[in-house]
Structure formats: structure tokens, C-alpha cells
Amino acid sequence: MQFNIHELKAKAGKPITLTLKHVGKASVKDMGHNIVIIKPGTNFNDFANRAAKDAADDYIPKNDPSIVAHTKLLGGGEQDTITFTINEKGTYEYLCTFPAHSATMRGKLIVE
């Protein structure tokens, strides 16, 4: 249970398009996956723990200023594509916020 890419690179100020494909077969309720990109300086573990408690909002804390972008929560065989722009250079972490997934489903987006 992990993302197949653990490091992404992008250019500041240019659109970034990501597609997340859930290649498993389990339902969204049993084994949902998403990708959430968080701002540099965000405490990863605190954010992951907070998000994992927010089942009512598909494990995406509403109006959280730490979130840069996110996909929807996906079940097996589903996919979601998002496009967003990051203007500030830095290293942004990404994770799956489904409970207990962030331990292995995480990576870095390096914006140059």
C-alpha cells in the first residue's frame, strides 16, 4: 500500500496536473485512497491524525489552511485528476489521509 511515485518535481507558477488511480478492488469505505498536498512547515503527523478523524468529509479537513490541493477519496478502479498551481518554491509533502495510510502512502512534491 503505497504511491508508485514518491517524488514529484514541478515549476513554480506553472499548472500541475496529477491523476490518482486506485488500482485495487476494495470499496472506498473499506480501502479508500486520496492524495492531499500540504504546505511546507505543516506538521505531517498532526495533519495526518487530524485528517484521519474526519470521516464525514472523506478524511479532508474542511477549510484547513495547510491543504494546497487534494483529490477526492477513491474506491478500487476509480481515478481523479486535479490541476492546481503553486507559486512558491519549496518542498511540499503529499499523503493519503485514509486512516493509517499516511505511514506508507506519502511523498514529496518539489517545486523549483
Secondary structure, 3 states (H helix, E strand, C coil): CCCCCCEEEECCCCEEEEEEECCCCCCHHHHCECCEEECCCCCHHHHHHHHHCCHHHCCCCCCCCCEEEECCCECCCCEEEEEEECCCCEEEEEECCCCCHHHCCEEEEEEC
